[in-house]
Amino acid sequence: MSADAGQWGKCNICKKPIPFGGAYVKCTVSTCNRKRLQLIFCGHECWDAHNPDFNHRDPGYTEHVAPAAP
């Protein structure tokens, strides 16, 4: 996802880096997880900040672990 050597991706809210092998959360709503739009967050606090903006009827998130190596 990212060209930075120690960073797999970054949080869509606070822009904090998500390292390889690091934990992150994804929104469970299908419109937030399309091929071109993958919303990932560093933790549930940032997911909570995302939720009111998108006004989901049935909000939720799942916890994931980023790939271990580039």
WOTAHU-V489573 format. One line per field, one symbol per residue. ss: DSSP state (@ for helix, = for strand, . for the rest). phi: phi as a letter, one per 20 degrees, with the letter a starting at -180 (. if undefined). psi: psi as a letter, one per 40 degrees, with the letter a starting at -180 (. if undefined). A space follows every 10 residues. Layout:
ss: ???
phi: ???
psi: ???
//
This chain:
ss: ......==== ......===. ..=====..@ @@=....=.= =..@@@@@@@ @@@@...... =====.....
phi: .ceffdceab ffeemffdfg meebccfeff fecegecdec cfaffffgff gffelffcfa bceccfgfbf
psi: diehdehdai heceehihih eiiiiiiehd eefidehhhi ididdddddd dddefidgii iihihiidi.
//
